[in-house]
Amino acid sequence: MIKARLIWMLSILIAIGIAFFSGEEISVTLLLLVIIFPLLAIIFNKIFARRVETGIEIPVNTLSKGSEFELLIQVLKRKFPPLAPVVCIIRLNNTLTGESTEEEVLFALNSGPEMKIPIYVRSLYCGFLNLEIKDLLIYDIFGLSKVKIPTESNAEAFVLPDTFATNLSVATNLVKDVDADEYSQSKAGSDPSETFAIREYRPGDSLHRIHWKLSSKFDDILIKEASLPVNHSFLVLLETGFTGSTRPSSSIADALMEITLSICQQMAEEEINFTIAWRDDGKNDFFHMAIDNFDDLTGLIEKQLKVVFTKRETDSLNIMRETGALGEYQHLIYISQEEPNFISDFGSNTLFTGIICQEAKTGEEMIDNIDLIYCTPESYREELSELMI
């Protein structure tokens, strides 16, 4: 706009010079035209620009990460002269990663009552996108003045993560539960109502455990081993807080979400019932939901993509420990940017699998029933291709 005004002032000076030195009427007319036409354009622009209404639309609100998607800028006009140049600035906010970007679009208004201008953008990270028209500036045809049009138009979209397959195996150090309907496949117990295995007699075996029918058939003393009733209760806990000074980077937030949804998806496909939980934004209250089938998980994805990482005084594990909620689960899968504040307090009845996604550290640390797996945004697929829970 500054350049246009400088050109206009230079044009006026040239017209004045021509009029002064030539003295002809046509030169005076030229001077008046150079002054009056732009002034009229400025006045008309300020009058007609207020009659413009805008909106933003996303034809498909479920998007793929990294792929281009279409936005439509809608412009409604009431008797607006054509050819007016417009600058529209679109802001894209990803609430999951905290990332905010802007796209500038240039176009000219035509003479019709309505326009739809397509633009193409992409998001490199999964999450929940809020798209809004930050500024809409309508210029006169000479570019000398602009009118900012107030607008509250926005649209929403979900960018889905690229989930990956992981080979899950359920740990065998399970908790005995006499009321459970499931039995360990790898460890004998003391419940005679279910047979774990048949084996040969060893000194010290109780005579009550002899399988007399099979012993007579095979002419050897065979023992019937009892089964161990166990409780398989799984909790997948996504840490949405951070106690340090820096929130997770966009790549780490994206990785944490993909890890969480990939593990949940694999558990649902293998018909492993579990509970998923995370802390709500700005609160210590937990959102939790039992996942019994794949449909339950599908209905939860959009809510999970709206997660916001928030600075907190302590991590979710500490909150659950203080409330006693951790004792309800025998398998805990904890997904976080930061190492948990405590890990030594876990009893032998809980298998703790911690997946820590950071910028540099990789590897695995195992202490008794605690397994810490470190990965980066570049390596998590490889590090988690095999996972014991």
N, C-alpha and C positions, 0 to 999 in steps of 0.2 A: 504493500500500500504506500509506503514511503517513496518507493521508486516511481509509482504512478503519479504521485503528487509532484515530485521533482520534474517529471516529464511535462506535466500540465503547466507548472510555473514557467518552465523553459519555453513552452509553446506560446504562452501569453506574452512573454518578453519578446519572442520573435515576431508575433503578430503586432505588438506595439511598435517595434522597430520598422516593420514594413509600412504600417499606417503612417508613422511619423515621416519617414523619408519619401514615401511615394505620394502621399496626399490624395490618393484616389479613394472614391467611395467604396469600391469593392474590398479594399484593404481594411477599411473601418468595419465593414460587414463581417469580414473574416475574424477580426478581433472580437466582435460581439458574439459570434458563433463559438469561438474558442472558450469564451468565458461562460456564456449562458448555457450551452448544451450540457457541460459537465455539472453545473449547478442544478439544472433541472433533473439530471440523472440521480444526483444525491438526494434531492427532495422526494422524487418518486420512489426511490429505494426505501427511504425511511417510512413512507406511507404504506407501500404495498408489502414490505417484508413482514409486517405484523400479521398479515393474513395467511402466513405459511404455518402449517402444522406438520410435525414429523413424528415418526415412530420407527421402531426397529423390530425385526421379526427374524426368527430362525426356523426355517421350514422343517428341520429335523433337530430335535433337542437332545438326542442321544448320539454322541460323537465318538470317533475313534481317535486315540492319541496319536499325534504326529501327522494326521491326515488333514488336508484342507477341507473346510466346510464353508457353506454359503451363508452370509448375512444379507438381509434385504433392508435397505433404508427406504422407508415409505415417506413420501412427501405429498401433502395435500395442499392445493393452492386455490385461492379464490381471486380470479381476475388479476393474476400476476403477469407482467410482461415477460416474454421469453428472453433467453440468453443471459440472465443474471447469473454470474458465477457464484458458486457455493463452496465453502470449506466445511466439512463435517469431520469431527474428531470422535472416534469410537474408543471407549475405554473397556478393556477386558480385565476383570479381576477374578483370579482363581483363589477361592477361600481356603482350599486345602494347602496350597503351597505358599500363599501370601503374595504371589506374583501379580504384578499389575503392568499391563502394556497398553500402548495407545497406537491406533491406526488413523492416519489422515487420508481422507477421501476428497477428491476434487471433482465437481461436476457442474453442469449448467442446467438451469431450470428451463424446461420447454414450455410450450404454450398450452399444454393439456392440463386438466384439473388434477391429475394424479400421476405420480411417478414412483417407480420402484427401482432402486439402484442396487445391483448386486455387488458385493465385495467378498473377497475370499481371504480367510485367515486360518491359523492353525494354533493348536496348543501342544507343546512338547510334553506336557505333564498331565496326568489324570487329575480329576477333581471336579468341583462345582464351579461353573463359570457364570459370573454376573456381567452382562454386557449392557452398556449404557451409552447414550449420546452425551458426551461431555460438553461439547460446544457445537453449535450450528451458526455459522457466520455467512450472511448473505451480503455480497458486494454489489455496488452499482456497476454498470457495464464498463465504466472506465477504471474501476478498481480504486477510486479515490476515497470511498467511505465504506464502512461495514455496519451491519446491524446484527447484534447477537440475539438469537431467538431462544427464549427460555423453553426448555424441554425436560420432561421427567420420564422420557421413554426408556425402557429397559427390557431385557429379555434374559432368560436363563437357559442353561444347557449343562448336561453332564458329559464329561469326557471319561470314557471307560478305561480302566487299566488293561494292560496286556498281561493277563494271568499266565502262569506257567505250571507245568505238571511237576509234581514232586512225589517220589516214592516213599510213602509213609509206612512206618512200622510201629506198632503199639508196644510199649515197654512191658516187660514181664514181671517187674517187681511191683506187683499189685497188692492192694489192700484187701485183706480177708473181710468178707461181709456175709454173714450167715443168711441175710434176707435177700441177697442178690439172686438174680435169675441167670447169671452168666458165670462160667467157670473158666479157670485158667487153662490154656492149652499147653503150657510148658512147665507147670509146677503142680506137684501132688499136694493134697490137703487132707482134711479129716472128715469130709462129708461123705458118708457111705451111700447116700441116695444116688450118687452119680459115680460111675467108674472112670478113673483117669487112665489107667493102664493095667495090663496083666504082665507079671514078671515072675521070674523064678524066686523060690523061697530063699531068704537070707537069715542067718542067725540073728535072733532078736525080734523077728516079725511076730506079730500076734497071731495066735492060732485062729482067732475069729475072722481073720482076713483071708484064710485059705479058700480058694475057689475049688470046692470039692468035685464038682461035675467035670470041670476041665482037667483037674489033676488026675482023675481016674481015666479020662479019655487019652491023655498024653503020657500017662504013667510017670508023672513027675509032680512035685509039689509046686503049685502055682499060687501066687498071691494076687489078690485084687486090691489095687491102690485106689484110695478114695480121692475125690476131686476137691479142689479149692475154689469155693465160691468167692467171686471178686466183684468189686464195684468199679466200673469204668465210668468215671465222670470227668469230662473235659471242659476246661475253660480256656478260650482264646481271648487274651487281654491285650488290646491295643493301647499303648501309652500315648495319650494326647497332650501330655504336659511336658514341660522341660524346666529343670531347676537351674540350669546355667543361664548365661547372659544372652545366648543366641538361640533363636528358634531354629528348627531343622531347615536346612537349605531346601530349595525346590526339588533337587534330585533325591535327597534323602526322604522328604515327605512323600514323594511319588513312589519311591522304593518301599517304604513302610506300608503304604496302602496296597501295593501290588503283592507284597509278601503276605499280608493279612488275608486278602481276598483269595489268593492262590491256595493257601493252606486250608481256608474254610471251604473253598470249592472242592478240593481234593477229599476232604473229610466227608462232605455231603455226598460226593459221588461214590465213596466207599461205605456209605450208610453208617457213618459214625456220628451218633448224636452228640451235640456239644452245645455249650453256651458261649456266646460272644458278648464282650462288654468293652466299654470305654467310658471315660468321664466326659460329661457334657461341657460345652464351652462355658468357662467362667464359673463353674460350680464344682463341688466335690461329689455331687450326685452321679451315680453310675447309670448309664443306659445299658441294659442287658436283655438278651433275647435268646430263648432256647431254639436251636435249629434242629429240626427233626427230619427234614428232607430238603431237596434242592430247591423246591419252590419257596420255602421259607427264606433261603439265602438270597434268591433272586429279588424278592420283595424288599430286602434290606439294603441292597447295594447303593441305591440313591441316597438313603439316609447316611450311610457310612461315608460317601463321597463328600458330604457336607461337613465332615469333621473339621474343627479348627484347632490347631496346635496353640496352646496357651501357656504362658509362664506360670508356674505354681511353686509353692514352698516345699512340697514333697511329692513323691511319685505315687502312682496308683496302688502299687503293691503295699506300701506302708499304710495307706488308707484301708485297704481290704484286710490287712493284718490286724489293725486296731479294731475293726468292726467284727472280726471273726469270720468274715466271708470266705477267706482262703481255705478254711477247714472243710468246706463243703465239696471240694474237688480233689481228686486223686491225680489228675494230670493237668498241669498248668503250662500253657504256651504263652510266653510274654514277649511282645514285639515292641521295640523301643529304639530311640536314638542313643539313650544314655544307659549305662550299667545301673542295675537296681541298687538302691541304697543299702539294702540288706539282702543277703542270700543264705547266711548261716542259720537263720531262724526257721528254715523249712524243716519240718519233721520228716522222718523216714517214710511216712505214709504218702508223701506227695512227690511226684516226679516233676521237676521244674526244668522246662526247656526255654532258655532265654535267647532270643534272636536280636542281636544288637547291630544296627546298621549305622556305620560311621563313615567318615571320608577316607580313612586309610587302613584301619586295623582289620585283619582277617585271621581266621584260624578257629580253633575249638579248645575249650577248657572244660574238663569234667572233674567234679568232686562229688563222690558218692552219688546221690540222686539229683545232682545239679549239673546241667549241661548248658554251657554258654557258647553260642555260635556267633562269631563276629563276621560281618560281611560289609561290603561297600556297595554303592549304587551301581557299580560296574560288575560286581562279582556275585551278587546274591543268588542269581539263578544257578550258578555252578555250585556255590556253597550249600544250597538247600535242595539240590537234586535228590539227595537221600536224607530223610529226616525221621528220627525216632521221637515219638511223643508219648 
